[in-house]
């Protein structure tokens, strides 16, 4: 059962899904970011929101433009309504009633109406609010792009780290295999202890298991990158950049020295839009104190008959009416409800001022923390760079000493682990520096064009 489960998991991880249109992407970091801008679904949805916001602006604008309607209707009174009239009208006895039908069986009508808003305080504020809403949707799209750039960048680094781990372990495996073959040959002629052979075999098994795990982690890291970019996880990717190349071209000092302009931070910009919308909401509540003025025109045509055929034989008589006018609507007293709404809106504006203050403080802290992290991780990188150079030198010398029989397999194992750990720590330090720079670029607003 365990073998079946392992087989299924391996198939899921390593066997590509058979599908038409499978793509192969060759990507450096810049190409991966540019591809994400066109494929990432969060960015695409944000761009759609911008289009929706533009349509909302026109929807609001159209409220103040002429409104024209037409209506054509026909009704058939199968039973014409009956009314009771006093019989004495027709010379009958008092106190009695005579049934009478009023109207025709067939009724038709046509109406053409037009209206124009002349003045409305709420409409004026609504126009301003719709423009502010559109601007906020544009900023939200930029924020989505900013977030995706950071995620794709870090995911790209994660895949490169997985590649590097695999490379280190492959080299370590080759070294251990070489030592194992040598010690096994020496043991075969009775010149080496069997314990040394067993120890190296354990090392070989360990590194093989670790290597298999790293290969699976590499597939997971690649799938995460593909998901962040927005391409199908069944597609193949080939990354052309290396961690060392990206690090050497990262331009760390300009970012460390860059002054923080809070107005370029996208989160701060969105908050300013929210403040504007909140202030417009208060303005809208105040505008309800003003009257609404509109003009209207109506043209009506109607025709009634008891013979449906009159509509087609030219005998039908039609009657017209035209109405033109102006309407003024003004609520004089609302029992304090409008005042209560205005006070609530003012409080919301005050709350936004508090959020503005907290945003400034939070961003100030974040920028200081990000720069501090970048400096600390860079210093760690300098240390780990020296450590890995020394560990590599020591390990290569130990391989020679082991071949000469001057150190034991246990000592070689310890030095091998020291070398692997130093390599891992070195590349982890590079990742930490690059991730810190990515976070700093995001806060500074360096990733997006505004």
N, C-alpha and C positions, 0 to 999 in steps of 0.2 A: 504493500500500500504506500509506504514512504517513497519508494522508487517511482511509483506512478505520479505522486504529488510533485516530486522534484522534476520529473519529465514535463508535466503540464506547465509548471512555473517557468521552466527553461524555455519551453516553446512560446509562451506568452511574451517573454522578454526578448528573445532573439530571433524568432521567425517573423519576418515581415508579413503583414496582411496582404493577401493577394488582391490587388485592386488596380483598376485602370487609372492611368494618369498619374502614377507615382512619380514624384519629382526628386531631383537631386540638386541640392543647393550648395554651392561653394561660397563660403562666407568669411570675410574678415569681420572685425568688430563693427566697422562703420556700415558695411553692407547689411549686417544682421539688424542693426538699428533702423536703417532706411527701409528694409523689408518689413519690419514690425510696424512702421508708420502707415504702411498701406494694407497690411494683413491683420493686424491685431484687432480683435472684435470690439474691445473696449474703446479703442480709438475710433473705429468705424461708427459705433453707436453714438459716441460723443459728437462726431461730425454730423450724424443724422439729427441729433438734438439741435444743432445750430440751424440746420435747414428748417426744422419745425419752428424754432424761435422766430426765424425770418417770416414764416407764414403767419405766426401769431401776431407779428407787428402789422401785417397787412389786414388780418382779420379785425384787429382793433381799429385800424385806420378806417376801414370800410364802414364802421358804425356811424361815423360822422359824414359819410357821403350819401348822395340821394339813394333812397330805397324805393324801388318800383315793383309793384305786384299786379297781377291780373288774376281774375277768377271767372270761370265760365261754369254755370250750373243749370241743371234741369231737375224738376221734381214732378211727380205724377200723384195727385191726390185721388187715389182710387175711390175714397169716400170723402166728398167735400164736407168740411165741418159744418155742423148745423147749430144755429143759435135760436133761442126762443125770444120772440118779440111780443110785446103787449098787443092783444087782438084789437083793442080799441083804436089802435093806429089805423087799422084797415076797416074800421066801422063795426067791429065785433063787440061782444059784451065785455064790460070791464072785469078784470080779475082773471081773464083767460089769456092764453098765449098761443101764438101761431109759429110753427117751426119755419125757419128760413135759412137758405144756404147762401153764404157770402164767398165770393172767389170763384176761380175757374179750376178745372181739373188739371190742366197742363200749365206749368209755370217755368219760364226760362229767364235767365239773367246773365249779364256780363258786367264785370266791374273792373275798372282800371284805377289804381290809386298810386300816389307818389307822396313821399314825405322827405323832409330835409331837417336835420338837426341844426338849429341856429346857435344855440349856446347850451353847454353843459360843463360844469366844473369837473365832474367825475370823468367825462370823456377826455378832457385836456390832460388830467393826471394819468389816465389810462394809457394815453399815447406815450407819455414820458416813461411810464412803468414798463411798457412793452419794449421800448428801446433799451432800457436798463436790463430787462430779462434777456434780450438777445445778446447784449454785451457779456452778461454772466455766462451764457451758454458757450460763447466763444472762449472765455477764460476757462470754463470747465473742460472744454476740449483740449486746451493747452495743458491743463493739469493732468488729464489722462495721458497725453503724449509724454509729459515729464515723468510720470510714474512708470510708464512702460519702458522708457529709455533706461531708467535705473534698473528695472527688473531684468530686461534683456541683457544689459551690460554685466550685471552680477551673475546671471545664468551662464553667459558666455565664459566668464572667468571660472565658474564652477565646472564646466565641461573641460576647459584647458587644465584645470587642476586634476581632474580625473585622468586625463591623458598623461599628465606628468607622473602621477602615482603609478600608472600602469608601466610607463617607461622605466621608472626607478626599479620597480619590482622585476621587470623583465631582465634588466641589467644585473640585479642581485641574483636572480635565479640562474643566469648564465654563469656568474662567478661561483656560486655554490655548486652548481653542476660540475664545473671544471675542477673544483677542489675535491668534490666527492669522487669523481672519476680517478683523480690522482691518488687519493688516499686508499681507494678500493684496490687500485693496482699495486700500491705499496703493501697493503695488507695481504694481498694474494701471495706475495713472496716472503711474508712473515716479518716485514720491517715496520709494520704499523699496528697499533692496538685496535682491537675490534670496537672498543668503546668510541674511538674517534670516528670510525666509519658510521656507527649507529647515530652518533650526535649529528653528523652532517646529513644523514638521511632524514632525521627529524627536522632539521633546518629546511631541507628541500621540500618536504611535505608541507611544512608550515607556510613557506613562501608560495607554494602552488595553490594552497587554499586561499591565502590572502589575495593572490593574483586573480583567482576566479571571482572572489567577492568584489574586487575593484572593477573588474570588467562588467559585472552586473550594475555596479554603481554608475559606471560610465554611461550605460544605456539609459538609466534613470535620469542622469544629468542631461543627456541629449534630448530626452523626451520633454523635460522641463523647459529647456531652451526653445524647442519647437513649439510648445504650447504658448510660451510667452511671446514668441514672434507672431504666432497665429497661423502657422502652417500645420498640415496634417502630421500626426506623430508617425505615420507609416512612411512619410517622406524621409529621404536620406540627407544628411548634412556633412559637409567637409569643411572644417575650420582651418583657415590658413594662417591666422596669427598665433603667436606663442606668448606665454606669460612674460618672458624676458623682453620680447620686442615691444609689447604694449607698455611694460614698465619703463623701458628706456625712452619711450616717446610720450610719456604721460604728462610732461610739463607740470611737475608738482609745485615748483616754487611760485610760479605766477598765481596758482590757486591759493596757496598758503598766504600770499601777500595781498590778495584781492580784497578791497574794501567791500563791506556788505552794504548794498543798497536795498533797503527793505521794500522799496516800491517795485523792484524787479522780481520779488518772490511771488509766485503764482497764488499761493494760499492767501497771502496778504491782499493781493489784487481781488480775489474772489470775495474776501470779507468786505472790502470797500464797496463792491457791487451790492452785496447783501445789505450794507448800511444804507446805500442809496435807495434800494427797494423798500426798506423799512421806513425811511423818511417819506417816501412817496406814498406809502400806505397811510401814514398819518395825514399827509396832505389830502389824500382821497377822502378820508373821514371828515376833514374840515370842509371839503368841497360839497358835501351833502347839505350844507347850510344854504347853498346857493340854489336859485331856481333853475329849471330846465325849460328851454324855449324851443319849439319846433313848428314848422309850417307843413301844411298838408293840402292835397288836392285829390278829389275823388270824382270819377265819371261812371255813371251807372246806366245801363240799358236793360229794360225788362219787357216781357211780353207774356200775356196770359190768354188762354183759349180753352174751349171745351173740345175742340177738334184738333187732334194732333197733326193732321194733314195740313192745317193752315200754315205750319212752319215751312212748308215746302211749295205751296201753291201760290204764294205771293199775297195771300189774304190776311196774313198776320200783321197786326198793328203793334209797333214798339213805342215805348215811352222812355225818355231820357231825363237824366238829372245830373247836375254838376255842382260840386261843393268845393270851395276853397276857403282856407282858414289858417289861423295861428293858434297854437296851444301853449299855455304857460302852466307849469306844474311846480308848486312850491309848498313844501311842508312847513307850516307855521309853528306847530308844536308837536313834539314827539315824546313828551313826558320824560325827557332827560336821557333817552336811549342814545341819541347821537352824541351827547356830551360824554357819556360813559365810554363810548367807543373811541372818542378822541383821546380821552385820558389813558385808555389802554394802549393806544398807538404811541403816545408819548413815552410811556414806560418801556415799550419795546425799543424805542430809539435809545433810551438811556441804557438799556441792556446791551445794545450793540456797541455803545461807547465803552462799556466794560470789556466786552469781547475784543474790541480793538486794542485796548491796553494790554490784555492778557496775551494777545497774538504777538504784539511787539516784544513783550518780555520773553515769551516762549521762543520766538525766532532768535532773539539775542542770545539766549542760552544755547540753543541748538547750534548756532554758527560757532560759538566759542567751543562747545564740546566737540564738534566735528573737526575743527582745526587742531584742537588738542589731541584728538585721536589720531589724526593724520601724522602729526609730529611724533607722537609716541610710537606708532606702528612703523614709521620710517626708521626711527632709532633702533627698534627691534630688528628691522630688516638688515641694517648695517651689521648688527651683532651676529645674526644668523648667517649672513653671507660669509663672515670670517669663520664662524664655527663649521660651516659645511665644507669650506676649503680645507680646514685642518682635519676634519673627520675623514674626508676623502683621501687625503694624503696618508693619514694613519692607516686607513683600511687597505689601501693598495700596498703599503709596506708590509702589513700583517699577512696579506696573501702570499707575498714572497717568503716571509718568515715561516709561514705554515708549510709551504712547499719544501722549505729547507729543514723542517722539523724542529724549529727553535721555539714555536709556540703551539699550544694544544688547540684541539678543535673547539673546546669550551671558550678559550680566549678569542678565537677567531669569530665565534658566534656572538660574543659580547661586542666586539668591534664592528661586526656586520650590523647589528641592531643599532649601534651608535651612529653608524653611517646612514642607515635608512631614516632614523629619527631626525638626524640633522638635515637631511634632504627635505623631509616632510615639513620640518619647522621653517626651513628657508622659503619654500614655496607658499606655505601658509602665511608667512610674513608678507610676501609679495601680494597675495590675495587680500590681506587685511589693509594694506596700503591702497591698493586699487579700489577696494570697496569703499574705503573712507573717502577717497577722492570722488567717487561716484555720488556718495551721499552729500558731499560738500557742493559739488556741481549742481545737484538738484536744489539745494537750499538757495544757492546764489543765483539760480535762474540761468545757468550757462547752457543748459541743454536745449532750450527752445528759443525760437526767434519771435520777438514781440514787436 
